[in-house]
């Protein structure tokens, strides 16, 4: 049970609703309940205000998840998907970015060698043979071979760059 549910439960027990057997309450009970409820609401508003940048990103990702799942804000699936993303360990996310950067380097190199990458089914045997020859020739260069065989981006470099980007964005927002 979360805090909001607990407050609602206590309010329900106090009566003034469909509860047929409310607790007997006095003025101090009502004051105490209202104080807790008001502080909780104030904390929620302050928390949102203090984390506005996070709220913007959350809302944008949440909207994308609603689109992806073809649902609405009343469905739990988009929220679960966003929470699952947020629960991922940061090193795992950085590793995903590192892999994508390395893949991008490889695709860029291949496109510079053979032109636009096509789906294998749409490539003729003649075109495939020409592309293979072009790649073999390009691999004679140590730099090209290094890009295709090894990783251009290492974890530490990507991590440092991402931390710098995040800190830069925070600094801009805090101005």
N, C-alpha and C positions, 0 to 999 in steps of 0.2 A: 504494500500500500504506500503510495507516495503522499507527500505533505498535503497536496490539494485534496486528495481523496480522504485523508484523515480529518481535515477541517470540515469537509462536507459531511462526513460521518458524524462528527460531534454535533454539528449544526442540526442534522436530522434527529439525533437523539434528544436534543433540547426541545424539539417539537415545532409547532407552527407550520406543519406540513402534513403529509399523509400518515405519519407515525402516530398510531393510536395509543401508544404507551410511552410518552416522553418522560425523561427524567424530570423531577421537580428542580427548577432552576430559580436562582435569585438574581438580583441586579449585578452582583459581582461576577457571577458566572457569565452573564451576557457580556459584560465589559471585558472580561478576560478573553472570551471567544472572539469578540470583535477586534481586540488588540492583536491577537495572534493572526487573525485573518487579514487585517490591514497591513501588518508587518510582512506577511508572506507576499501579498500583492505588491507592496512597495519593493521588496527584494526582487521579485520577478521582473518588474519594470526596470529597476536599476541594472540588473544582470543583463537584460537585453540592450539597454543603453550603453553599458560598459563594453559590450562585445558586438558593436554594430557591424564592424567589418566581417566578423564571423557570421553574423546573422544574414548579411547580404549574400555571402558565398553559399551558406546553407540553403537559403531560399532559391537561389539560382540552380543549385544542384538538385534540390527537391523538385523544382519545376521540370527539370530535364528528366528526372525519374518518373514523374507523373506522365510526361509525354511518352517515355520509353515503355511504360507499362500500360499505356492507353487507359488511364484511370482518373480518379479525382482525389481531392484532399481528404475525402471520406474513406479512402482505401488505405490499409496499413502497409501494403507492399512497398510503395515508394519510400515511406519513412524507414522501414526496415532496411532497405537498400542503402540509404544515406547513412544510417547508423552503422551498418556493416562496413562501409568505407571509412568512417571515422574511427572505428575500432581497430582497423589495420595498424600494425606497428609502422612507425615512420620509416625505419630502415627498409622495410619491405616496399613501401611506396617509392622511396628513392631508388631502389634497385629496379623497379618497373620503369621509372623514368630513364635510368641508365641504359637499360635494354632497348628502349624505344629510340634513344639517341643513337646508339650503335646501329640499330636496324636502319634508321634514317640515313646514316652515313653510307651504309652498304647499298641501299636502294639508290641514293643519289649517284654513287660511283657507277653502278650498273647502268643507270639511265644515261649518264654521260658517255659511257662506252658504246651502248647499243641503241640508245633512244628509248622512247617510252616503253615501259614494261607492260606486256600484254598477258592475258590469261593464256596458259599453255595450250589450251584447246584451240585457241584462235590463231596460233602461230604455225605457219607452214613448215614442212621439213627443211626446205631451202633456207628460210629465214632463221630457223633454229640453228642450222649449221653455220650460217654467217655470224650469228650472235656468239656461238661457242668459239669461233675463231677469234672474234674481236676480244672476248674475255680472256682467252689464252694469251693473246698478244699483250693485253693490258696487265696481266699478272706477271709479266717479265719485269715490270717496275716494282721495286721493293715497297714503295709507298702504297701502291694499289693493292699489292698482296697483303700488306699489313692491315689495310682497312677491311679487306674481305675476310681474312683469316682471324685476325686478332680484334680486340676491342679498342676503339679509339678513346672511348670515355671510360674512366675508372670510377669506382664508387666514391672515393674521397673527393675527387674533382667535382663530380655531379652534386654531392652533398654540400660542399662548400658554395657552389654556385646557387643552389636552391636556398640555402640559409641566407645568403647575401640578398637574393631576390626578395625573400619574405621580409627580411629586416628593412630593405629599401622601401617596400610597400608600406610597412608599419610606420617608418619615419615620415613618409609623405602624408599618410593619414593623420599623424599626430602633429602636423604643422598647424 
